[in-house]
Amino acid sequence: MIRSNPEELIRKSIAKFVDNELIPSAQEIDEKGEFPMEMFQKIGKMGVFGIRYPKNKGGAGGNTTLYCIICEELARGLMSVAAITAMQCLMGTNFLFHFGTKEMHEKYFLPAMRGEKISCFCLTEPEAGSDLGNVSTLAKKTDKGFVVNGMKTWVTNGPVADFYTVLCQTDPAKKLRGLNFFFFPKDTPGLSASKAFDLLGTRTTQISELAFNEVHIPHEYMLGQEGQGLNNLLSILSEIRTMTAALAIGLQRAALDDSIRYAHERAQFGRTISKYQLIQAKIANMAVNLEASKLLTYKATRMIDNKEECLKEASIAKYFATESACKAGDEVTRIFGAYGYSMEYSAQRYYRDNRFLLYGGGTHEILQPNIARWVGL
Amino acid sequence: MRIIVLVKQVPDTTEVKLDPKTGNLIREGIESIINPDDRHALEAAISLKEKTGGKIIALSMGPPQAVDALSEAIGMGVDEGILLTDRAFAGADTWATSFTLGKAVEKIGGFDLILCGRQAIDGDTAQIGPQVADYLKIPQVTYVFEIEAVRKKSILVKRRMEDGYERIQCELPALLTVIGELNTPRYAMVGGLIDACREKAPIKLWNAADIGVQTCDVGLEGSLTHVIRTFAPKSQRQGEMIEGDAEAAAKSLIGKLKENSLI
């Protein structure tokens, strides 16, 4: 029986889209700084947003490895578009898929899979980032449902989302065990997003605050069993970190490709700079880091696909690949010399966009002590 | 409507280089793709199916890895793929290829329309479509850039000419070769690609015996032409830039043309 390899086939198909559609318009999208609706819809038309979900429930029937391959390829084109896609495939829709009612599935999940509705995931608060036990957006139970008050910040897609998955506290005394996810359609009275933040990188990503002022929602908008919010979050944490590592691989590849191309073109003292050993050392280090990032990341994706516990492996992959992306973003701007400082070339974008990877899925200042603990400290 | 699309997997020649010593294509590390014109044929078939319903079968001849072209076609929306793969088919010229494809089409049977790209980017012959139509004794229209109407027993299309176009109505079943102007091919759906890789995917492999041909009639043995050598022609022309303003440059050009008895 001769059959194609789905990983190669999907990588090739998405790479073609990235080369033909995303890369040619990446600079324009980044400069505009608006939600890239046209690109979002094009990605939706390819069925990408359903990659992690079963085919008989509106998905594409893929797995985490395929999801990360897609994230990696898109990040090679433009980080912000890859980040929006990653959100739509995982955090923004996961709990709606698993715990939403049939009506919510029809009205929100399926259109989101087609790229007709934008999803959003809200964890962070002004006083609660890594310290989720401090989440204070309060969902108070009433006879008719819940009344929610509070504030979320660093909400990706905040100003443009059609629906939100929000981590709230239902019982402050229970701390982490009182956390629960809730679903909010955008037009829910009392819910309001601030204007988008002005960002250093991923400038097309619309990130804002989200305020909840006496927001009434029905009981069925609680996603998952009461008190299971933290466990539900932990159930996708490895996948979030591995996906972030895949985004970092995409950025590294873009920075390395541009560096090699430029090193071959740029001539100084009568020969191309590719002939100089210090440039070779930079490119060699970028290549080594890239290969190591791939090995770590796809080791983690395969563990996730095999349903193995892999928070350690995912955290290591996220940490290493992201640090490598930061180094690659730095080195590409050095190899480009002063042109790396010009907004005309993509090098500057890699330098700015890599910062986005540092925060989502756990800062490295949180990851490093955890990794140390997991290996025996 | 039952449509058969002829699909060829080719090396991505935008990336292929010639070995300066041997003149051969350097294929190492070069990705294989669906021939670009064939992609337009696939899009045309899928668009027609969306309007009129029916079934699309993508037919290809090539080595086992050409299954990737059929998988991608299924990802785009084709219902079934058939790969003609057999060592006996190797080295076929356009005549032997058309004969083999024609035999496979006969085995499939019951089609209304065959769509194929104008030409493949590796061989650039543009002979397969017309030869398959000739073998099957069905009408053909080449260089199609618009499908105006599909009726029960006929099709109305526009055919690109150097100085305009022809509007042609022909009876079905027929074969069309299409050009890029016809449409913008869609990207494959990721779910379709995943399905195409499954064991139960609707992809069949046929060998020489499956389509009832003698090995002496196909492949290199059945070919009427043989390639003796492939080489890149040496560039012998030397360009010359004529400097100066337009008037002076025009005078200089006329002088040079007269000097060489060209005007």
HADDOCK unambig.tbl for C-alpha pairs under 7 A between the chains (distance, minus, plus):
assign (segid A and resid 2 and name CA) (segid B and resid 64 and name CA) 6.94 0.50 0.50
assign (segid A and resid 3 and name CA) (segid B and resid 67 and name CA) 6.68 0.50 0.50
assign (segid A and resid 3 and name CA) (segid B and resid 197 and name CA) 5.32 0.50 0.50
assign (segid A and resid 4 and name CA) (segid B and resid 67 and name CA) 6.47 0.50 0.50
assign (segid A and resid 4 and name CA) (segid B and resid 68 and name CA) 5.48 0.50 0.50
assign (segid A and resid 4 and name CA) (segid B and resid 71 and name CA) 6.79 0.50 0.50
assign (segid A and resid 4 and name CA) (segid B and resid 197 and name CA) 5.11 0.50 0.50
assign (segid A and resid 5 and name CA) (segid B and resid 197 and name CA) 6.32 0.50 0.50
assign (segid A and resid 6 and name CA) (segid B and resid 193 and name CA) 6.81 0.50 0.50
assign (segid A and resid 6 and name CA) (segid B and resid 194 and name CA) 5.64 0.50 0.50
assign (segid A and resid 6 and name CA) (segid B and resid 197 and name CA) 5.85 0.50 0.50
assign (segid A and resid 10 and name CA) (segid B and resid 190 and name CA) 6.55 0.50 0.50
assign (segid A and resid 10 and name CA) (segid B and resid 193 and name CA) 6.88 0.50 0.50
assign (segid A and resid 13 and name CA) (segid B and resid 188 and name CA) 6.97 0.50 0.50
assign (segid A and resid 46 and name CA) (segid B and resid 187 and name CA) 6.49 0.50 0.50
assign (segid A and resid 46 and name CA) (segid B and resid 188 and name CA) 6.19 0.50 0.50
assign (segid A and resid 46 and name CA) (segid B and resid 189 and name CA) 4.32 0.50 0.50
assign (segid A and resid 46 and name CA) (segid B and resid 190 and name CA) 6.05 0.50 0.50
assign (segid A and resid 47 and name CA) (segid B and resid 189 and name CA) 5.41 0.50 0.50
assign (segid A and resid 47 and name CA) (segid B and resid 190 and name CA) 5.71 0.50 0.50
assign (segid A and resid 47 and name CA) (segid B and resid 191 and name CA) 6.54 0.50 0.50
assign (segid A and resid 48 and name CA) (segid B and resid 190 and name CA) 6.08 0.50 0.50
assign (segid A and resid 60 and name CA) (segid B and resid 190 and name CA) 6.39 0.50 0.50
assign (segid A and resid 60 and name CA) (segid B and resid 191 and name CA) 3.94 0.50 0.50
assign (segid A and resid 61 and name CA) (segid B and resid 191 and name CA) 6.21 0.50 0.50
assign (segid A and resid 62 and name CA) (segid B and resid 194 and name CA) 6.91 0.50 0.50
